Amino acid sequence: MTKLSVNINKVATIRNARGGNNPDVVKVALDCERFGAQGITVHPRPDERHIRYQDVYDLKPVLRTEFNIEGNPIDKFNDLVLKVKPTQVTLVPDAPDQITSNAGWDTKKNLAFLTEIVGEFKEKGIRTSIFVNAEPEMVEYAAKAGADRVELYTEPYASAYAAGPEAAIAPFVEAARVAKSLGMGVNAGHDLSLENLKFMHDQIVGLDEVSIGHALICDALYLGLEETIKRYLDCLK
């Protein structure tokens, strides 16, 4: 079964808007696990506008499922990951002022840099994933960099889904096939929702993990967190 990793950044955004500790990010993460999520994802950015670095330290000792830390591998981020030693680190090429991720790595152009970073993390036993567009060449160079997995940037799929699911999913099926042929695992994330998740899951053979935050937290406002996670898990059966 494809694992569901819940990105709790939006929970931290709500907390930070008011100050204090309501909602409690750690409690929400533990509830996600209790309701069936197989992983928790956080994406700390340099300005700590949602998930704070301290949140990462607070979460690590209490989580029982896979812990995935996403981010741009600047020195501060790398130090955090090496200290916390999560199950997985996902390398994302975010600029400091970026609202949200909007593209994968050019793994060919950044091969030397990524190879060095991946090597550091893997030396500490941390599974390493590289965020890429659904392009075979980008997948191939992620493999050359030594990545254990790629995470396919799925916003183009989500945007094109309503107009034609088959055409929208085609490049992702091919990118996943290439990744598997090179011995890498395949994750996916960005703008996945209850509307488009099941079709993606059914079309991509051997999808290891999806990371979902914004849509899931929005759905939870109406459905409740437990029912929302149940529905997302149903899409992955």
C-alpha positions as CSV (number, residue, x, y, z in Angstrom):
1,M,0.0,0.0,0.0
2,T,1.2,3.5,-0.8
3,K,1.9,5.4,2.5
4,L,0.2,8.6,3.4
5,S,2.5,11.2,4.9
6,V,0.6,14.2,6.3
7,N,2.3,17.5,5.9
8,I,1.4,19.5,9.0
9,N,2.8,22.9,7.8
10,K,-0.7,24.4,7.5
11,V,-1.4,23.5,11.2
12,A,1.7,25.5,12.2
13,T,0.5,28.4,10.0
14,I,-2.7,28.7,11.9
15,R,-0.9,28.5,15.2
16,N,1.6,31.2,14.2
17,A,-1.1,33.5,13.1
18,R,-2.3,34.0,16.7
19,G,0.7,33.1,18.8
20,G,0.7,30.6,21.6
21,N,0.4,26.9,21.0
22,N,-3.1,26.5,19.6
23,P,-3.4,24.3,17.6
24,D,-0.7,22.1,19.1
25,V,1.4,20.9,16.2
26,V,2.8,17.9,18.1
27,K,-0.7,16.8,19.2
28,V,-2.0,17.1,15.7
29,A,0.8,15.0,14.3
30,L,0.2,12.3,16.9
31,D,-3.5,12.4,16.1
32,C,-2.7,11.9,12.4
33,E,-0.7,8.8,13.3
34,R,-3.5,7.6,15.6
35,F,-6.0,8.0,12.7
36,G,-3.9,5.9,10.4
37,A,-1.4,8.1,8.6
38,Q,1.9,6.3,8.0
39,G,4.1,9.3,8.1
40,I,4.5,13.0,9.1
41,T,6.0,15.6,6.8
42,V,7.3,19.0,7.8
43,H,8.9,21.7,5.6
44,P,10.8,24.2,7.8
45,R,11.7,27.3,5.9
46,P,14.5,29.8,6.9
47,D,12.0,32.4,8.1
48,E,10.1,29.7,10.1
49,R,6.8,31.2,9.0
50,H,5.0,27.9,9.6
51,I,6.9,24.9,10.9
52,R,9.7,26.1,13.3
53,Y,13.0,24.4,13.7
54,Q,12.0,23.7,17.4
55,D,8.9,21.9,16.1
56,V,11.2,19.5,14.3
57,Y,13.1,18.8,17.5
58,D,9.9,18.4,19.5
59,L,8.4,15.9,17.0
60,K,11.3,13.6,16.5
61,P,11.2,11.8,19.9
62,V,7.4,11.2,19.9
63,L,6.6,10.2,16.4
64,R,6.1,6.5,15.7
65,T,5.7,6.5,12.0
66,E,8.1,7.8,9.3
67,F,9.3,11.3,9.7
68,N,10.0,13.2,6.5
69,I,11.7,16.6,6.5
70,E,11.6,18.7,3.3
71,G,13.6,21.7,2.4
72,N,16.3,23.5,0.5
73,P,19.6,22.1,1.6
74,I,21.2,25.3,2.9
75,D,23.6,24.9,5.9
76,K,21.0,25.6,8.6
77,F,18.6,23.0,7.1
78,N,21.4,20.4,6.7
79,D,22.5,20.8,10.3
80,L,18.9,20.3,11.5
81,V,18.5,17.1,9.4
82,L,21.8,15.7,10.5
83,K,21.0,16.3,14.2
84,V,17.4,15.0,14.0
85,K,18.1,12.0,11.7
86,P,14.6,11.6,10.3
87,T,13.5,8.6,8.3
88,Q,13.7,10.6,5.1
89,V,14.9,14.0,3.9
90,T,13.4,15.4,0.7
91,L,15.5,18.0,-1.1
92,V,13.4,20.8,-2.5
93,P,14.9,23.8,-4.5
94,D,12.9,26.5,-2.7
95,A,14.0,30.2,-2.7
96,P,13.8,31.7,0.8
97,D,10.8,34.0,-0.1
98,Q,8.9,31.3,-2.0
99,I,5.3,30.8,-0.9
100,T,5.2,27.2,-1.9
101,S,7.3,24.8,-4.0
102,N,6.7,25.4,-7.7
103,A,9.3,23.3,-9.5
104,G,11.6,20.3,-9.1
105,W,15.4,20.4,-9.2
106,D,17.4,20.6,-12.4
107,T,19.3,17.5,-11.4
108,K,21.6,17.6,-14.4
109,K,22.7,21.2,-13.8
110,N,23.0,20.6,-10.0
111,L,24.5,17.1,-10.2
112,A,27.7,17.8,-8.3
113,F,26.0,19.7,-5.5
114,L,23.2,17.1,-5.1
115,T,25.6,14.3,-5.1
116,E,27.6,15.8,-2.2
117,I,24.5,16.6,-0.2
118,V,22.9,13.2,-0.8
119,G,26.1,11.5,0.2
120,E,26.2,13.3,3.6
121,F,22.7,12.3,4.5
122,K,23.0,8.7,3.3
123,E,26.2,8.4,5.3
124,K,24.1,9.0,8.4
125,G,21.5,6.4,7.4
126,I,18.9,9.0,6.3
127,R,16.8,7.9,3.2
128,T,17.2,10.7,0.7
129,S,14.6,11.8,-1.9
130,I,15.0,14.5,-4.6
131,F,12.0,16.7,-5.7
132,V,11.8,16.6,-9.5
133,N,9.5,17.4,-12.3
134,A,8.0,14.4,-14.2
135,E,10.8,14.3,-16.8
136,P,12.9,11.2,-17.4
137,E,16.1,13.1,-17.7
138,M,15.6,14.7,-14.3
139,V,14.9,11.3,-12.8
140,E,18.0,9.8,-14.4
141,Y,20.3,12.5,-12.9
142,A,18.7,12.1,-9.5
143,A,19.7,8.5,-9.7
144,K,23.2,9.5,-10.7
145,A,23.3,11.8,-7.6
146,G,22.7,8.7,-5.5
147,A,19.1,9.5,-4.4
148,D,17.1,6.6,-2.8
149,R,13.9,8.1,-4.2
150,V,12.4,10.9,-6.2
151,E,9.4,12.9,-5.3
152,L,7.4,13.8,-8.4
153,Y,6.1,17.4,-8.3
154,T,2.4,16.8,-9.0
155,E,1.0,20.3,-9.4
156,P,0.9,20.0,-13.3
157,Y,-1.1,16.7,-12.9
158,A,-3.5,18.3,-10.5
159,S,-4.0,21.4,-12.7
160,A,-4.6,19.3,-15.8
161,Y,-6.7,16.6,-14.2
162,A,-10.2,18.0,-14.8
163,A,-9.5,18.5,-18.5
164,G,-8.3,15.0,-19.1
165,P,-6.9,12.6,-16.4
166,E,-5.3,10.2,-18.9
167,A,-3.2,13.0,-20.5
168,A,-2.4,14.6,-17.2
169,I,-1.0,11.4,-15.6
170,A,1.0,10.1,-18.7
171,P,4.3,11.9,-17.9
172,F,4.1,10.8,-14.3
173,V,3.6,7.2,-15.2
174,E,6.7,7.4,-17.5
175,A,8.8,9.2,-14.9
176,A,7.9,6.6,-12.3
177,R,8.7,3.8,-14.6
178,V,12.1,5.3,-15.3
179,A,12.7,5.7,-11.5
180,K,11.8,2.1,-10.8
181,S,14.0,0.9,-13.6
182,L,16.9,2.7,-12.0
183,G,16.3,1.1,-8.6
184,M,14.7,4.2,-7.0
185,G,11.5,4.5,-5.0
186,V,8.8,6.9,-6.1
187,N,7.0,9.5,-3.9
188,A,4.6,12.2,-5.1
189,G,3.3,15.4,-3.7
190,H,1.8,18.9,-4.3
191,D,-1.8,19.7,-4.9
192,L,-2.9,16.1,-4.5
193,S,-6.5,15.9,-3.2
194,L,-9.5,13.6,-2.7
195,E,-10.5,14.5,-6.3
196,N,-7.3,13.4,-8.0
197,L,-5.4,11.1,-5.7
198,K,-7.1,7.8,-6.4
199,F,-6.6,8.0,-10.1
200,M,-2.9,8.8,-9.7
201,H,-2.5,5.9,-7.3
202,D,-4.2,3.5,-9.6
203,Q,-2.1,4.5,-12.6
204,I,1.4,4.6,-11.1
205,V,2.6,1.1,-10.3
206,G,4.6,0.9,-7.1
207,L,4.0,4.4,-5.8
208,D,5.7,4.4,-2.4
209,E,4.4,7.5,-0.7
210,V,2.4,10.6,-1.1
211,S,2.9,13.7,1.0
212,I,-0.3,15.8,1.3
213,G,-0.9,18.9,3.4
214,H,-2.9,21.8,2.1
215,A,-5.8,20.0,0.6
216,L,-6.0,17.5,3.5
217,I,-6.1,20.2,6.2
218,C,-8.7,22.1,4.2
219,D,-10.9,19.0,4.0
220,A,-10.4,18.4,7.7
221,L,-12.2,21.8,8.4
222,Y,-15.3,20.2,7.0
223,L,-15.0,16.5,7.6
224,G,-12.9,16.4,10.7
225,L,-9.3,15.1,10.8
226,E,-10.1,11.5,11.5
227,E,-12.6,11.2,8.7
228,T,-10.4,13.1,6.3
229,I,-7.4,10.8,6.8
230,K,-9.7,7.8,6.4
231,R,-10.8,9.1,3.0
232,Y,-7.3,9.7,1.8
233,L,-6.2,6.3,2.9
234,D,-9.2,4.8,1.0
235,C,-7.8,6.4,-2.1
236,L,-4.5,4.6,-1.6
237,K,-6.0,1.1,-1.3
